[in-house]
Amino acid sequence: MKTAFTARLLYTPTGEIPNPLLVVDDGRISEISSRAASAAPANFSLVDFGDATLAPGFLDIHIHGGAGLDVMRASRSELPRLGQFLSSHGVTGYFATTVAAPLDATCTALERLADVIDDKTPDGGPSQARPLGIHLEGPFLSHRRRGVHPPEYLVEPTLPIFEKLWQAARGHVRMITIAPEIPGALEVIAEAARRKVCVSIGHSDAELPAALEAVKAGARHATHTFNAMRPLDHRNPGIIGEVLSNDTLTADIIVDGIHVSPEVVKIFLQAKGPTRAVLITDAMSATGMPDGRYQLGPIQVDVADGKATANGSLAGSVLTMDRAVQNITKFSNWSLREAVRAATFNPARAVGLSSDYGRLEVGSIADFVVLSATGEVLKTIVGGRGF
Ligand SMILES: [Zn+2]
């Protein structure tokens, strides 16, 4: 069954098409053109979104939960509710992200998440974001830059521990955040990179040489730049100096206006540019919920006035990806299309997702959002469904 969608504009997102015609056939995009070039097809149903813009569905490669659910604790039957919440904010795919926890509890969570990722039964009901992989944030993090990750669950990286996590996740680990300066890190970085895991440096107190070694070993991304990192010093640039100055690295950032000031967000965008900047939410279970006490894996977090904290440290965020995209256009002179690119094409490429994701082109999965001119999500379509 073919359906054609039209609107005022479409972001591919590396380019834009005015008066687009997006044809979806069995969950995939079978044609993209401008209505000027191709007459509206007579034989399919046409859905007209008027003045709106069509863009790829947002991808969130660093998210711990939302709608009261924590990805390490939620049951299989509860996770679809997180997917629905995320899709209401424009997200169509995400990496379920762990925090440092007891190894056995982590493995149990990874097994459950792998089951959910492997479950390909078509979901009925409202459209929902799909878990596309797992991001291990920890346990290989720096004690000095651990943020709220419990110190008792941080461990030095070894290949056997990495293998145990990999097996529990049945190969669905797509990303790992690791502090490169801790003993054993470089070996795990090299092995993870060999398995096509996106190795991201972060929660790190690395000086410049350790950051350079990490890149040499296979690291290619950085986790929530500025947060939980040795601060930049102009004579001792450290990890941030490498992250901002190395054009082969992509990097992500939390643009909620709380984790990083708008001025520093601008510096980040100028350094990484529209092709290498990636937006994440780092959202935890309280996202979309009233103020109160919530869980982030094993950590108890208090949320008040949009700020999630544990013992005075920021503990994830309550940011949603649609707001992150809008914030970019407020904090900088970036266009909505560039902001959208940082939530779609750039993360897909940074983590090595296939061309099914993060772009609107013939052959890719029909995951897309319908946006207002200011970036509000009007509708989210997952696999061609949900309009
Ligand atoms: Zn996180």
Residues whose N, C-alpha, C, O or C-beta is under 5 A from the ligand:
A	BS01	ZN	E137 D282
